[in-house]
Amino acid sequence: MKTKHYTTITHNGIELELVGVYTKGKDAYISGAPDDCYDGENPTFDVDEITLIDSNINIISLFSSDDIDEIESKAVNNLTD
């Protein structure tokens, strides 16, 4: 089951509350055997809702897919710090 995470970010000077699914990354590793290596995975955040702080209106449809990518990246930074 995927757990919803909440975080706030500032994007283009606007404070936003995000709700979405955060997935921790996995560390890379290298062992002595050539076939026993793993590149790892970066953490991700898949946003489901974007709300203006002090508002209950979901405004995700107002953002372009490029904006959503940047917003999700900021959410990952908040959640991994």
SEPA-410910 format. One line per 10 residues: number of its first residue (from 1); their letters; for each residue z, x, y of N, C-alpha, C. Coordinates in nm, 3 decimals. Layout:
BEGIN
NUM> A> Z:X:Y:Z:X:Y:Z:X:Y  ...
END
This chain:
BEGIN
1> MKTKHYTTIT> 0.000:0.084:-0.119:0.000:0.000:0.000:0.000:0.088:0.125  -0.084:0.056:0.218:-0.092:0.133:0.342:0.008:0.078:0.442  0.082:0.168:0.504:0.184:0.130:0.601:0.127:0.137:0.741  0.152:0.035:0.821:0.109:0.035:0.961:0.200:0.128:1.040  0.141:0.205:1.130:0.216:0.292:1.220:0.186:0.251:1.363  0.285:0.270:1.447:0.275:0.238:1.589:0.292:0.367:1.667  0.208:0.386:1.769:0.223:0.500:1.858:0.165:0.463:1.993  0.207:0.532:2.096:0.151:0.509:2.230:0.081:0.635:2.276  -0.029:0.614:2.347:-0.106:0.725:2.403:-0.149:0.687:2.544  -0.194:0.787:2.619:-0.259:0.762:2.747:-0.405:0.800:2.730
11> HNGIELELVG> -0.494:0.707:2.761:-0.638:0.730:2.749:-0.703:0.685:2.879  -0.773:0.777:2.945:-0.836:0.750:3.075:-0.735:0.692:3.175  -0.611:0.743:3.171:-0.509:0.700:3.265:-0.443:0.568:3.231  -0.476:0.508:3.117:-0.422:0.379:3.078:-0.328:0.399:2.959  -0.205:0.346:2.968:-0.111:0.358:2.857:-0.140:0.248:2.755  -0.157:0.292:2.630:-0.194:0.201:2.523:-0.098:0.212:2.406  -0.070:0.099:2.343:0.003:0.100:2.216:-0.099:0.079:2.105  -0.092:0.165:2.003:-0.185:0.158:1.892:-0.112:0.116:1.766  -0.178:0.036:1.685:-0.130:0.000:1.552:-0.242:0.038:1.456  -0.207:0.111:1.352:-0.309:0.152:1.257:-0.249:0.221:1.137
21> VYTKGKDAYI> -0.336:0.276:1.056:-0.294:0.344:0.933:-0.306:0.494:0.955  -0.192:0.562:0.943:-0.185:0.707:0.957:-0.177:0.769:0.819  -0.263:0.867:0.795:-0.262:0.940:0.669:-0.236:1.086:0.698  -0.128:1.140:0.639:-0.098:1.282:0.657:-0.207:1.365:0.593  -0.233:1.479:0.648:-0.328:1.571:0.588:-0.266:1.642:0.468  -0.348:1.715:0.399:-0.300:1.795:0.286:-0.335:1.940:0.313  -0.237:2.028:0.288:-0.257:2.171:0.312:-0.358:2.229:0.215  -0.434:2.324:0.265:-0.527:2.398:0.179:-0.448:2.499:0.095  -0.504:2.536:-0.018:-0.443:2.642:-0.097:-0.550:2.721:-0.170  -0.517:2.844:-0.197:-0.604:2.934:-0.273:-0.516:3.004:-0.375
31> SGAPDDCYDG> -0.559:3.003:-0.498:-0.486:3.076:-0.601:-0.577:3.188:-0.653  -0.534:3.257:-0.752:-0.611:3.368:-0.807:-0.739:3.325:-0.876  -0.742:3.204:-0.932:-0.861:3.158:-1.005:-0.965:3.102:-0.908  -1.093:3.138:-0.926:-1.197:3.090:-0.834:-1.209:2.938:-0.828  -1.181:2.871:-0.938:-1.193:2.725:-0.939:-1.066:2.654:-0.894  -0.962:2.729:-0.859:-0.835:2.670:-0.822:-0.811:2.686:-0.671  -0.900:2.625:-0.593:-0.890:2.630:-0.447:-0.907:2.488:-0.393  -0.846:2.463:-0.280:-0.855:2.331:-0.217:-0.862:2.352:-0.066  -0.964:2.292:-0.002:-0.985:2.311:0.142:-0.884:2.235:0.228  -0.815:2.140:0.169:-0.719:2.061:0.247:-0.787:1.944:0.314
41> ENPTFDVDEI> -0.708:1.863:0.380:-0.758:1.747:0.453:-0.685:1.737:0.586  -0.758:1.702:0.691:-0.697:1.679:0.821:-0.628:1.543:0.822  -0.521:1.528:0.899:-0.459:1.397:0.912:-0.555:1.301:0.983  -0.541:1.172:0.955:-0.626:1.071:1.020:-0.541:0.954:1.068  -0.595:0.881:1.162:-0.535:0.756:1.209:-0.649:0.657:1.227  -0.646:0.546:1.154:-0.748:0.442:1.165:-0.688:0.326:1.243  -0.733:0.311:1.367:-0.674:0.213:1.457:-0.720:0.072:1.422  -0.623:-0.022:1.418:-0.651:-0.163:1.393:-0.632:-0.248:1.518  -0.539:-0.207:1.603:-0.510:-0.282:1.725:-0.486:-0.185:1.840  -0.534:-0.223:1.958:-0.506:-0.149:2.081:-0.455:-0.251:2.182
51> TLIDSNINII> -0.334:-0.226:2.231:-0.273:-0.319:2.325:-0.231:-0.243:2.450  -0.257:-0.303:2.565:-0.205:-0.246:2.689:-0.053:-0.252:2.683  0.013:-0.146:2.730:0.158:-0.147:2.734:0.201:-0.267:2.820  0.304:-0.337:2.774:0.357:-0.458:2.839:0.261:-0.575:2.833  0.177:-0.579:2.731:0.083:-0.690:2.710:0.074:-0.718:2.561  0.040:-0.838:2.523:0.024:-0.872:2.382:-0.121:-0.901:2.345  -0.213:-0.860:2.429:-0.355:-0.888:2.405:-0.418:-0.768:2.338  -0.479:-0.788:2.220:-0.549:-0.682:2.149:-0.684:-0.657:2.218  -0.704:-0.535:2.268:-0.825:-0.505:2.345:-0.918:-0.407:2.275  -0.907:-0.393:2.143:-0.987:-0.295:2.070:-1.137:-0.317:2.092
61> SLFSSDDIDE> -1.180:-0.440:2.108:-1.324:-0.468:2.123:-1.380:-0.418:2.256  -1.295:-0.378:2.348:-1.342:-0.328:2.477:-1.379:-0.180:2.474  -1.354:-0.111:2.362:-1.378:0.031:2.352:-1.501:0.061:2.267  -1.573:0.165:2.308:-1.687:0.210:2.229:-1.637:0.283:2.105  -1.726:0.306:2.010:-1.686:0.379:1.889:-1.646:0.522:1.923  -1.709:0.583:2.023:-1.668:0.717:2.066:-1.528:0.715:2.125  -1.497:0.612:2.204:-1.361:0.598:2.258:-1.261:0.581:2.144  -1.294:0.499:2.045:-1.205:0.477:1.932:-1.179:0.608:1.859  -1.285:0.689:1.839:-1.267:0.820:1.774:-1.169:0.907:1.852  -1.183:0.910:1.984:-1.093:0.991:2.068:-0.950:0.935:2.064
71> IESKAVNNLT> -0.938:0.804:2.068:-0.807:0.739:2.062:-0.739:0.769:1.929  -0.813:0.761:1.819:-0.756:0.791:1.688:-0.711:0.937:1.680  -0.788:1.027:1.741:-0.750:1.169:1.743:-0.619:1.189:1.819  -0.604:1.120:1.931:-0.480:1.129:2.008:-0.362:1.073:1.929  -0.387:0.967:1.853:-0.280:0.909:1.770:-0.235:1.008:1.664  -0.330:1.078:1.601:-0.295:1.180:1.502:-0.209:1.287:1.565  -0.247:1.332:1.685:-0.167:1.434:1.754:-0.026:1.386:1.780  -0.009:1.260:1.821:0.125:1.206:1.844:0.207:1.201:1.716  0.143:1.163:1.608:0.216:1.141:1.484:0.242:1.269:1.406  0.171:1.376:1.436:0.193:1.503:1.365:0.279:1.599:1.444
81> D> 0.309:1.568:1.568:0.395:1.656:1.650:0.540:1.646:1.610
END
